Amino acid sequence: MTLYDLLTEGSAALLQAGDTDGENDAKLLLFEVFHLDLVHFLMDRLRPLSESDAETQEKMQTYRGMIAKRASRIPLQQILGSQEFMGLEFYVNEHVLIPRQDTETLVELVLQEQQSTEKKLLDLCTGSGCIAISLAVKGGYESVTATDLSEEALKVAERNAKAHQKEIIFRQGDLFTALPQSEAGTFDIITSNPPYIPTAVIATLEPEVREHEPMMALDGTEDGLKFYRQIAKKAGTWLKPGGVIYLEIGYDQGEAVSGLLREAGFDKVRVVKDLPGKDRVVCGIWPD
């Protein structure tokens, strides 16, 4: 048995299980277990693995266990325990939504438009903390608060903040109810990637998502707009005059979410597209 044989075995198992990216997933798992990069794999791929070395046998067993997990459609990121976002590594588990590249559109927009480090920022539905922490790291904002209803999600976010050596204020609660009333009218920026998938659509998602990511972070109720209604209605209470809100949306929700912000009194509401050209962020300014 060689590394190449192990890779072939793992790839075949994942492809048979319906993992369309099975070859790459098997390779990433193999590299993780055997502490390899591509160069060393190519150098050693045909060298026989020792049948008498206990450490090697343990690694082979660990690899096959990971393959079995991935074959059961547990997300690769949960097996590896990490996901890259904005060039940073974030710890993830089954209690948080895995950070997506789509969400980088929101972070990049805030960094582009809000360059003063004296800004006070609030991130709602923070999950892994990827938005709040990325903005703290790359934007250098002096005050970042992040809220989530899930206690387990906040544990993940706190771990990520510690790993990136950032002091984030974490508060548990349902959207703005997590905040003390004394902070009303004090935020310059509000960001959020709330649950926005309509309930009926969740059943059509890949098993990695519908079975292994937290339903709390996915389900936007019947029309997917429940949390946008709540956020739009209350956000002005917590923003300073001239403060800005940035909301990630589904590709077909730009018009609806824009309407909610306008009805709530926001000015200069606009929709920003992501790199593939789909509507991805709705933002607006709270009037002076």
Phi and psi restraints in degrees (value plus and minus 20) as a CYANA .aco file:
   2 THR   PHI    -136.1   -96.1
   2 THR   PSI     151.4   191.4
   3 LEU   PHI     -79.1   -39.1
   3 LEU   PSI     -58.8   -18.8
   4 TYR   PHI     -83.7   -43.7
   4 TYR   PSI     -60.3   -20.3
   5 ASP   PHI     -82.2   -42.2
   5 ASP   PSI     -63.5   -23.5
   6 LEU   PHI     -81.8   -41.8
   6 LEU   PSI     -62.8   -22.8
   7 LEU   PHI     -83.1   -43.1
   7 LEU   PSI     -64.1   -24.1
   8 THR   PHI     -82.1   -42.1
   8 THR   PSI     -62.0   -22.0
   9 GLU   PHI     -81.9   -41.9
   9 GLU   PSI     -66.8   -26.8
  10 GLY   PHI     -86.0   -46.0
  10 GLY   PSI     -62.3   -22.3
  11 SER   PHI     -80.2   -40.2
  11 SER   PSI     -64.8   -24.8
  12 ALA   PHI     -82.4   -42.4
  12 ALA   PSI     -61.0   -21.0
  13 ALA   PHI     -84.4   -44.4
  13 ALA   PSI     -61.1   -21.1
  14 LEU   PHI     -92.5   -52.5
  14 LEU   PSI     -60.8   -20.8
  15 LEU   PHI     -83.4   -43.4
  15 LEU   PSI     -59.2   -19.2
  16 GLN   PHI     -86.0   -46.0
  16 GLN   PSI     -50.3   -10.3
  17 ALA   PHI    -100.9   -60.9
  17 ALA   PSI     -23.5    16.5
  18 GLY   PHI      78.3   118.3
  18 GLY   PSI     -11.5    28.5
  19 ASP   PHI    -100.5   -60.5
  19 ASP   PSI      83.4   123.4
  20 THR   PHI     -86.9   -46.9
  20 THR   PSI     -38.3     1.7
  21 ASP   PHI    -128.3   -88.3
  21 ASP   PSI      11.7    51.7
  22 GLY   PHI     -78.8   -38.8
  22 GLY   PSI     -58.5   -18.5
  23 GLU   PHI     -83.8   -43.8
  23 GLU   PSI     -64.2   -24.2
  24 ASN   PHI     -90.3   -50.3
  24 ASN   PSI     -60.2   -20.2
  25 ASP   PHI     -82.3   -42.3
  25 ASP   PSI     -63.1   -23.1
  26 ALA   PHI     -82.1   -42.1
  26 ALA   PSI     -58.8   -18.8
  27 LYS   PHI     -85.9   -45.9
  27 LYS   PSI     -64.4   -24.4
  28 LEU   PHI     -84.3   -44.3
  28 LEU   PSI     -58.2   -18.2
  29 LEU   PHI     -87.5   -47.5
  29 LEU   PSI     -60.7   -20.7
  30 LEU   PHI     -83.3   -43.3
  30 LEU   PSI     -65.0   -25.0
  31 PHE   PHI     -82.1   -42.1
  31 PHE   PSI     -58.1   -18.1
  32 GLU   PHI     -84.7   -44.7
  32 GLU   PSI     -68.0   -28.0
  33 VAL   PHI     -89.7   -49.7
  33 VAL   PSI     -61.1   -21.1
  34 PHE   PHI    -116.3   -76.3
  34 PHE   PSI     -13.2    26.8
  35 HIS   PHI      34.5    74.5
  35 HIS   PSI      33.5    73.5
  36 LEU   PHI    -131.2   -91.2
  36 LEU   PSI     135.6   175.6
  37 ASP   PHI    -136.9   -96.9
  37 ASP   PSI     157.4   197.4
  38 LEU   PHI     -82.4   -42.4
  38 LEU   PSI     -59.4   -19.4
  39 VAL   PHI     -81.7   -41.7
  39 VAL   PSI     -67.6   -27.6
  40 HIS   PHI     -91.5   -51.5
  40 HIS   PSI     -50.8   -10.8
  41 PHE   PHI     -83.6   -43.6
  41 PHE   PSI     -66.2   -26.2
  42 LEU   PHI     -83.2   -43.2
  42 LEU   PSI     -54.4   -14.4
  43 MET   PHI     -90.3   -50.3
  43 MET   PSI     -57.0   -17.0
  44 ASP   PHI    -130.1   -90.1
  44 ASP   PSI     -16.5    23.5
  45 ARG   PHI     -83.6   -43.6
  45 ARG   PSI     -46.0    -6.0
  46 LEU   PHI    -122.9   -82.9
  46 LEU   PSI     -16.9    23.1
  47 ARG   PHI     -99.0   -59.0
  47 ARG   PSI     108.8   148.8
  48 PRO   PHI     -80.2   -40.2
  48 PRO   PSI     117.4   157.4
  49 LEU   PHI    -102.5   -62.5
  49 LEU   PSI     117.3   157.3
  50 SER   PHI     -87.2   -47.2
  50 SER   PSI     108.1   148.1
  51 GLU   PHI    -103.6   -63.6
  51 GLU   PSI     -33.8     6.2
  52 SER   PHI    -120.6   -80.6
  52 SER   PSI     -32.9     7.1
  53 ASP   PHI    -103.7   -63.7
  53 ASP   PSI      97.7   137.7
  54 ALA   PHI     -83.6   -43.6
  54 ALA   PSI     -58.0   -18.0
  55 GLU   PHI     -85.0   -45.0
  55 GLU   PSI     -62.4   -22.4
  56 THR   PHI     -84.0   -44.0
  56 THR   PSI     -63.3   -23.3
  57 GLN   PHI     -83.9   -43.9
  57 GLN   PSI     -56.8   -16.8
  58 GLU   PHI     -85.9   -45.9
  58 GLU   PSI     -59.8   -19.8
  59 LYS   PHI     -84.3   -44.3
  59 LYS   PSI     -60.5   -20.5
  60 MET   PHI     -83.0   -43.0
  60 MET   PSI     -60.6   -20.6
  61 GLN   PHI     -86.5   -46.5
  61 GLN   PSI     -61.0   -21.0
  62 THR   PHI     -82.4   -42.4
  62 THR   PSI     -64.3   -24.3
  63 TYR   PHI     -80.1   -40.1
  63 TYR   PSI     -66.9   -26.9
  64 ARG   PHI     -85.1   -45.1
  64 ARG   PSI     -53.2   -13.2
  65 GLY   PHI     -85.0   -45.0
  65 GLY   PSI     -60.5   -20.5
  66 MET   PHI     -86.0   -46.0
  66 MET   PSI     -59.9   -19.9
  67 ILE   PHI     -81.3   -41.3
  67 ILE   PSI     -62.1   -22.1
  68 ALA   PHI     -82.1   -42.1
  68 ALA   PSI     -60.3   -20.3
  69 LYS   PHI     -83.1   -43.1
  69 LYS   PSI     -65.9   -25.9
  70 ARG   PHI     -85.7   -45.7
  70 ARG   PSI     -55.5   -15.5
  71 ALA   PHI     -85.2   -45.2
  71 ALA   PSI     -45.9    -5.9
  72 SER   PHI    -103.9   -63.9
  72 SER   PSI     -13.7    26.3
  73 ARG   PHI      55.4    95.4
  73 ARG   PSI       0.6    40.6
  74 ILE   PHI     -86.8   -46.8
  74 ILE   PSI     112.0   152.0
  75 PRO   PHI     -77.6   -37.6
  75 PRO   PSI     122.0   162.0
  76 LEU   PHI     -74.6   -34.6
  76 LEU   PSI     -60.6   -20.6
  77 GLN   PHI     -85.0   -45.0
  77 GLN   PSI     -53.7   -13.7
  78 GLN   PHI     -91.4   -51.4
  78 GLN   PSI     -54.0   -14.0
  79 ILE   PHI     -88.9   -48.9
  79 ILE   PSI     -64.1   -24.1
  80 LEU   PHI     -97.9   -57.9
  80 LEU   PSI     -43.1    -3.1
  81 GLY   PHI      60.3   100.3
  81 GLY   PSI      -3.7    36.3
  82 SER   PHI    -176.9  -136.9
  82 SER   PSI     139.2   179.2
  83 GLN   PHI    -169.2  -129.2
  83 GLN   PSI     117.7   157.7
  84 GLU   PHI    -101.4   -61.4
  84 GLU   PSI     120.5   160.5
  85 PHE   PHI    -171.1  -131.1
  85 PHE   PSI     105.7   145.7
  86 MET   PHI      34.9    74.9
  86 MET   PSI      13.4    53.4
  87 GLY   PHI      57.3    97.3
  87 GLY   PSI     -13.2    26.8
  88 LEU   PHI    -134.6   -94.6
  88 LEU   PSI     131.5   171.5
  89 GLU   PHI    -113.9   -73.9
  89 GLU   PSI     111.8   151.8
  90 PHE   PHI    -142.2  -102.2
  90 PHE   PSI     111.3   151.3
  91 TYR   PHI     -89.9   -49.9
  91 TYR   PSI     116.8   156.8
  92 VAL   PHI    -156.3  -116.3
  92 VAL   PSI     132.1   172.1
  93 ASN   PHI    -165.4  -125.4
  93 ASN   PSI    -186.4  -146.4
  94 GLU   PHI     -91.4   -51.4
  94 GLU   PSI     -26.5    13.5
  95 HIS   PHI    -111.7   -71.7
  95 HIS   PSI     -26.2    13.8
  96 VAL   PHI    -152.4  -112.4
  96 VAL   PSI     132.5   172.5
  97 LEU   PHI     -86.8   -46.8
  97 LEU   PSI     115.1   155.1
  98 ILE   PHI     -89.6   -49.6
  98 ILE   PSI     105.9   145.9
  99 PRO   PHI     -76.4   -36.4
  99 PRO   PSI     114.5   154.5
 100 ARG   PHI    -129.3   -89.3
 100 ARG   PSI     134.0   174.0
 101 GLN   PHI     -82.9   -42.9
 101 GLN   PSI     -50.3   -10.3
 102 ASP   PHI     -72.7   -32.7
 102 ASP   PSI     -58.7   -18.7
 103 THR   PHI     -91.2   -51.2
 103 THR   PSI     -39.5     0.5
 104 GLU   PHI     -81.3   -41.3
 104 GLU   PSI     -46.4    -6.4
 105 THR   PHI     -77.5   -37.5
 105 THR   PSI     -63.8   -23.8
 106 LEU   PHI     -84.2   -44.2
 106 LEU   PSI     -68.0   -28.0
 107 VAL   PHI     -82.4   -42.4
 107 VAL   PSI     -65.0   -25.0
 108 GLU   PHI     -83.3   -43.3
 108 GLU   PSI     -56.0   -16.0
 109 LEU   PHI     -86.5   -46.5
 109 LEU   PSI     -64.0   -24.0
 110 VAL   PHI     -82.0   -42.0
 110 VAL   PSI     -65.2   -25.2
 111 LEU   PHI     -82.0   -42.0
 111 LEU   PSI     -55.3   -15.3
 112 GLN   PHI     -91.9   -51.9
 112 GLN   PSI     -58.8   -18.8
 113 GLU   PHI    -118.2   -78.2
 113 GLU   PSI     -38.9     1.1
 114 GLN   PHI    -143.4  -103.4
 114 GLN   PSI      59.5    99.5
 115 GLN   PHI    -113.1   -73.1
 115 GLN   PSI     -31.3     8.7
 116 SER   PHI     -93.7   -53.7
 116 SER   PSI     107.2   147.2
 117 THR   PHI     -95.2   -55.2
 117 THR   PSI     -27.5    12.5
 118 GLU   PHI    -104.1   -64.1
 118 GLU   PSI     -18.9    21.1
 119 LYS   PHI     -88.8   -48.8
 119 LYS   PSI     127.1   167.1
 120 LYS   PHI    -126.8   -86.8
 120 LYS   PSI     104.6   144.6
 121 LEU   PHI    -140.2  -100.2
 121 LEU   PSI     122.4   162.4
 122 LEU   PHI    -144.5  -104.5
 122 LEU   PSI     106.7   146.7
 123 ASP   PHI    -134.0   -94.0
 123 ASP   PSI      98.1   138.1
 124 LEU   PHI    -114.3   -74.3
 124 LEU   PSI     127.6   167.6
 125 CYS   PHI      37.4    77.4
 125 CYS   PSI      32.7    72.7
 126 THR   PHI     -89.6   -49.6
 126 THR   PSI     -47.1    -7.1
 127 GLY   PHI      38.6    78.6
 127 GLY   PSI    -140.5  -100.5
 128 SER   PHI     -88.9   -48.9
 128 SER   PSI     -31.3     8.7
 129 GLY   PHI      65.3   105.3
 129 GLY   PSI      -9.3    30.7
 130 CYS   PHI     -82.0   -42.0
 130 CYS   PSI     -58.4   -18.4
 131 ILE   PHI     -90.3   -50.3
 131 ILE   PSI     -73.4   -33.4
 132 ALA   PHI     -79.7   -39.7
 132 ALA   PSI     -65.4   -25.4
 133 ILE   PHI     -92.1   -52.1
 133 ILE   PSI     -60.6   -20.6
 134 SER   PHI     -80.8   -40.8
 134 SER   PSI     -59.5   -19.5
 135 LEU   PHI     -90.2   -50.2
 135 LEU   PSI     -56.3   -16.3
 136 ALA   PHI     -85.6   -45.6
 136 ALA   PSI     -61.4   -21.4
 137 VAL   PHI     -91.0   -51.0
 137 VAL   PSI     -69.9   -29.9
 138 LYS   PHI    -111.7   -71.7
 138 LYS   PSI     -43.9    -3.9
 139 GLY   PHI    -119.4   -79.4
 139 GLY   PSI     -39.5     0.5
 140 GLY   PHI      45.6    85.6
 140 GLY   PSI       5.4    45.4
 141 TYR   PHI     -83.5   -43.5
 141 TYR   PSI     119.3   159.3
 142 GLU   PHI     -94.0   -54.0
 142 GLU   PSI     -44.2    -4.2
 143 SER   PHI    -159.8  -119.8
 143 SER   PSI      97.5   137.5
 144 VAL   PHI    -147.4  -107.4
 144 VAL   PSI     102.8   142.8
 145 THR   PHI    -133.7   -93.7
 145 THR   PSI     119.2   159.2
 146 ALA   PHI    -152.9  -112.9
 146 ALA   PSI     114.3   154.3
 147 THR   PHI    -142.5  -102.5
 147 THR   PSI     133.7   173.7
 148 ASP   PHI    -178.6  -138.6
 148 ASP   PSI     128.5   168.5
 149 LEU   PHI     -94.2   -54.2
 149 LEU   PSI     -48.0    -8.0
 150 SER   PHI    -106.3   -66.3
 150 SER   PSI     101.9   141.9
 151 GLU   PHI     -84.4   -44.4
 151 GLU   PSI     -58.8   -18.8
 152 GLU   PHI     -87.5   -47.5
 152 GLU   PSI     -57.9   -17.9
 153 ALA   PHI     -83.3   -43.3
 153 ALA   PSI     -61.3   -21.3
 154 LEU   PHI     -84.4   -44.4
 154 LEU   PSI     -52.1   -12.1
 155 LYS   PHI     -82.5   -42.5
 155 LYS   PSI     -60.6   -20.6
 156 VAL   PHI     -85.6   -45.6
 156 VAL   PSI     -65.8   -25.8
 157 ALA   PHI     -81.7   -41.7
 157 ALA   PSI     -61.6   -21.6
 158 GLU   PHI     -83.3   -43.3
 158 GLU   PSI     -60.0   -20.0
 159 ARG   PHI     -82.1   -42.1
 159 ARG   PSI     -61.5   -21.5
 160 ASN   PHI     -88.2   -48.2
 160 ASN   PSI     -58.8   -18.8
 161 ALA   PHI     -82.7   -42.7
 161 ALA   PSI     -61.5   -21.5
 162 LYS   PHI     -83.9   -43.9
 162 LYS   PSI     -61.4   -21.4
 163 ALA   PHI     -82.3   -42.3
 163 ALA   PSI     -53.1   -13.1
 164 HIS   PHI    -118.0   -78.0
 164 HIS   PSI     -12.0    28.0
 165 GLN   PHI      35.7    75.7
 165 GLN   PSI      27.5    67.5
 166 LYS   PHI    -142.5  -102.5
 166 LYS   PSI     115.2   155.2
 167 GLU   PHI    -107.3   -67.3
 167 GLU   PSI      79.8   119.8
 168 ILE   PHI    -127.7   -87.7
 168 ILE   PSI     120.3   160.3
 169 ILE   PHI    -108.6   -68.6
 169 ILE   PSI      93.3   133.3
 170 PHE   PHI    -122.7   -82.7
 170 PHE   PSI     115.4   155.4
 171 ARG   PHI    -155.0  -115.0
 171 ARG   PSI     114.4   154.4
 172 GLN   PHI    -114.0   -74.0
 172 GLN   PSI     112.5   152.5
 173 GLY   PHI     140.8   180.8
 173 GLY   PSI     153.8   193.8
 174 ASP   PHI    -105.4   -65.4
 174 ASP   PSI      83.8   123.8
 175 LEU   PHI      31.8    71.8
 175 LEU   PSI    -144.4  -104.4
 176 PHE   PHI     -93.2   -53.2
 176 PHE   PSI     -34.9     5.1
 177 THR   PHI     -85.9   -45.9
 177 THR   PSI     -34.8     5.2
 178 ALA   PHI     -94.3   -54.3
 178 ALA   PSI     -33.7     6.3
 179 LEU   PHI    -117.7   -77.7
 179 LEU   PSI     125.9   165.9
 180 PRO   PHI     -90.5   -50.5
 180 PRO   PSI     123.3   163.3
 181 GLN   PHI     -80.0   -40.0
 181 GLN   PSI     -42.2    -2.2
 182 SER   PHI     -84.4   -44.4
 182 SER   PSI     -36.4     3.6
 183 GLU   PHI    -113.7   -73.7
 183 GLU   PSI     -18.0    22.0
 184 ALA   PHI     -78.7   -38.7
 184 ALA   PSI     116.1   156.1
 185 GLY   PHI      52.2    92.2
 185 GLY   PSI      -0.9    39.1
 186 THR   PHI    -132.7   -92.7
 186 THR   PSI     -26.5    13.5
 187 PHE   PHI    -115.7   -75.7
 187 PHE   PSI     118.3   158.3
 188 ASP   PHI    -106.8   -66.8
 188 ASP   PSI     -50.3   -10.3
 189 ILE   PHI    -158.3  -118.3
 189 ILE   PSI     114.7   154.7
 190 ILE   PHI    -140.4  -100.4
 190 ILE   PSI     110.8   150.8
 191 THR   PHI    -143.2  -103.2
 191 THR   PSI     133.3   173.3
 192 SER   PHI    -184.8  -144.8
 192 SER   PSI     120.7   160.7
 193 ASN   PHI    -138.6   -98.6
 193 ASN   PSI      60.3   100.3
 194 PRO   PHI     -99.7   -59.7
 194 PRO   PSI     148.8   188.8
 195 PRO   PHI     -80.7   -40.7
 195 PRO   PSI     107.1   147.1
 196 TYR   PHI    -158.9  -118.9
 196 TYR   PSI      -8.6    31.4
 197 ILE   PHI    -108.3   -68.3
 197 ILE   PSI     105.7   145.7
 198 PRO   PHI     -77.2   -37.2
 198 PRO   PSI     120.7   160.7
 199 THR   PHI     -71.7   -31.7
 199 THR   PSI     -64.2   -24.2
 200 ALA   PHI     -86.0   -46.0
 200 ALA   PSI     -44.8    -4.8
 201 VAL   PHI     -98.3   -58.3
 201 VAL   PSI     -45.2    -5.2
 202 ILE   PHI     -78.1   -38.1
 202 ILE   PSI     -57.1   -17.1
 203 ALA   PHI     -83.9   -43.9
 203 ALA   PSI     -39.6     0.4
 204 THR   PHI    -112.2   -72.2
 204 THR   PSI     -25.2    14.8
 205 LEU   PHI     -96.0   -56.0
 205 LEU   PSI     143.6   183.6
 206 GLU   PHI     -79.6   -39.6
 206 GLU   PSI     128.0   168.0
 207 PRO   PHI     -78.7   -38.7
 207 PRO   PSI     -50.2   -10.2
 208 GLU   PHI     -75.4   -35.4
 208 GLU   PSI     -57.5   -17.5
 209 VAL   PHI    -105.9   -65.9
 209 VAL   PSI     -75.6   -35.6
 210 ARG   PHI     -90.2   -50.2
 210 ARG   PSI     -44.3    -4.3
 211 GLU   PHI    -124.5   -84.5
 211 GLU   PSI     -38.8     1.2
 212 HIS   PHI    -146.0  -106.0
 212 HIS   PSI     -32.1     7.9
 213 GLU   PHI    -120.2   -80.2
 213 GLU   PSI     132.1   172.1
 214 PRO   PHI     -85.0   -45.0
 214 PRO   PSI     106.3   146.3
 215 MET   PHI     -78.7   -38.7
 215 MET   PSI     -53.7   -13.7
 216 MET   PHI     -77.8   -37.8
 216 MET   PSI     -50.8   -10.8
 217 ALA   PHI    -109.8   -69.8
 217 ALA   PSI     -25.1    14.9
 218 LEU   PHI    -130.3   -90.3
 218 LEU   PSI     -62.7   -22.7
 219 ASP   PHI     -99.7   -59.7
 219 ASP   PSI      89.5   129.5
 220 GLY   PHI    -113.9   -73.9
 220 GLY   PSI      -1.2    38.8
 221 THR   PHI      46.3    86.3
 221 THR   PSI    -183.9  -143.9
 222 GLU   PHI     -72.5   -32.5
 222 GLU   PSI     -67.9   -27.9
 223 ASP   PHI    -126.9   -86.9
 223 ASP   PSI     -16.7    23.3
 224 GLY   PHI      59.8    99.8
 224 GLY   PSI     -17.3    22.7
 225 LEU   PHI    -130.5   -90.5
 225 LEU   PSI     -17.0    23.0
 226 LYS   PHI     -72.6   -32.6
 226 LYS   PSI     -68.6   -28.6
 227 PHE   PHI     -95.8   -55.8
 227 PHE   PSI     -49.3    -9.3
 228 TYR   PHI     -85.5   -45.5
 228 TYR   PSI     -58.5   -18.5
 229 ARG   PHI     -81.1   -41.1
 229 ARG   PSI     -65.7   -25.7
 230 GLN   PHI     -86.4   -46.4
 230 GLN   PSI     -62.9   -22.9
 231 ILE   PHI     -86.5   -46.5
 231 ILE   PSI     -67.2   -27.2
 232 ALA   PHI     -79.6   -39.6
 232 ALA   PSI     -60.4   -20.4
 233 LYS   PHI     -85.2   -45.2
 233 LYS   PSI     -55.7   -15.7
 234 LYS   PHI    -125.1   -85.1
 234 LYS   PSI     -37.4     2.6
 235 ALA   PHI     -78.4   -38.4
 235 ALA   PSI     -58.6   -18.6
 236 GLY   PHI     -81.0   -41.0
 236 GLY   PSI     -47.2    -7.2
 237 THR   PHI     -85.5   -45.5
 237 THR   PSI     -48.6    -8.6
 238 TRP   PHI    -123.0   -83.0
 238 TRP   PSI     -32.5     7.5
 239 LEU   PHI    -110.6   -70.6
 239 LEU   PSI     128.4   168.4
 240 LYS   PHI     -90.5   -50.5
 240 LYS   PSI     137.2   177.2
 241 PRO   PHI     -75.3   -35.3
 241 PRO   PSI     110.6   150.6
 242 GLY   PHI      66.5   106.5
 242 GLY   PSI     -21.3    18.7
 243 GLY   PHI     -89.0   -49.0
 243 GLY   PSI     138.4   178.4
 244 VAL   PHI    -143.7  -103.7
 244 VAL   PSI     122.2   162.2
 245 ILE   PHI    -133.6   -93.6
 245 ILE   PSI     119.6   159.6
 246 TYR   PHI    -148.3  -108.3
 246 TYR   PSI      98.3   138.3
 247 LEU   PHI    -141.9  -101.9
 247 LEU   PSI     105.4   145.4
 248 GLU   PHI     -92.4   -52.4
 248 GLU   PSI     123.2   163.2
 249 ILE   PHI    -154.1  -114.1
 249 ILE   PSI     145.0   185.0
 250 GLY   PHI     -92.9   -52.9
 250 GLY   PSI     139.5   179.5
 251 TYR   PHI     -79.7   -39.7
 251 TYR   PSI     -41.8    -1.8
 252 ASP   PHI    -132.0   -92.0
 252 ASP   PSI      -1.4    38.6
 253 GLN   PHI    -131.5   -91.5
 253 GLN   PSI     -14.8    25.2
 254 GLY   PHI     -78.0   -38.0
 254 GLY   PSI     -68.0   -28.0
 255 GLU   PHI     -85.8   -45.8
 255 GLU   PSI     -64.4   -24.4
 256 ALA   PHI     -85.4   -45.4
 256 ALA   PSI     -65.7   -25.7
 257 VAL   PHI     -91.1   -51.1
 257 VAL   PSI     -56.2   -16.2
 258 SER   PHI     -79.3   -39.3
 258 SER   PSI     -62.7   -22.7
 259 GLY   PHI     -81.8   -41.8
 259 GLY   PSI     -59.6   -19.6
 260 LEU   PHI     -83.7   -43.7
 260 LEU   PSI     -61.5   -21.5
 261 LEU   PHI     -87.4   -47.4
 261 LEU   PSI     -60.4   -20.4
 262 ARG   PHI     -84.8   -44.8
 262 ARG   PSI     -62.9   -22.9
 263 GLU   PHI     -81.3   -41.3
 263 GLU   PSI     -51.8   -11.8
 264 ALA   PHI    -100.4   -60.4
 264 ALA   PSI     -27.4    12.6
 265 GLY   PHI      87.7   127.7
 265 GLY   PSI     -14.6    25.4
 266 PHE   PHI     -94.6   -54.6
 266 PHE   PSI     126.1   166.1
 267 ASP   PHI    -123.4   -83.4
 267 ASP   PSI     143.6   183.6
 268 LYS   PHI      29.4    69.4
 268 LYS   PSI      23.8    63.8
 269 VAL   PHI     -92.4   -52.4
 269 VAL   PSI     113.3   153.3
 270 ARG   PHI    -167.4  -127.4
 270 ARG   PSI     141.2   181.2
 271 VAL   PHI    -131.1   -91.1
 271 VAL   PSI     113.7   153.7
 272 VAL   PHI    -134.3   -94.3
 272 VAL   PSI     115.6   155.6
 273 LYS   PHI    -111.5   -71.5
 273 LYS   PSI     135.8   175.8
 274 ASP   PHI    -108.0   -68.0
 274 ASP   PSI    -197.7  -157.7
 275 LEU   PHI     -78.9   -38.9
 275 LEU   PSI     -60.3   -20.3
 276 PRO   PHI     -91.4   -51.4
 276 PRO   PSI     -23.7    16.3
 277 GLY   PHI      72.4   112.4
 277 GLY   PSI      -5.7    34.3
 278 LYS   PHI    -116.1   -76.1
 278 LYS   PSI     127.2   167.2
 279 ASP   PHI     -77.4   -37.4
 279 ASP   PSI     110.9   150.9
 280 ARG   PHI    -155.9  -115.9
 280 ARG   PSI     -51.8   -11.8
 281 VAL   PHI    -155.1  -115.1
 281 VAL   PSI     116.8   156.8
 282 VAL   PHI    -133.3   -93.3
 282 VAL   PSI     112.0   152.0
 283 CYS   PHI    -154.9  -114.9
 283 CYS   PSI     137.1   177.1
 284 GLY   PHI    -177.7  -137.7
 284 GLY   PSI     141.7   181.7
 285 ILE   PHI    -130.7   -90.7
 285 ILE   PSI     113.2   153.2
 286 TRP   PHI     -98.2   -58.2
 286 TRP   PSI     106.8   146.8
 287 PRO   PHI     -85.9   -45.9
 287 PRO   PSI     132.1   172.1
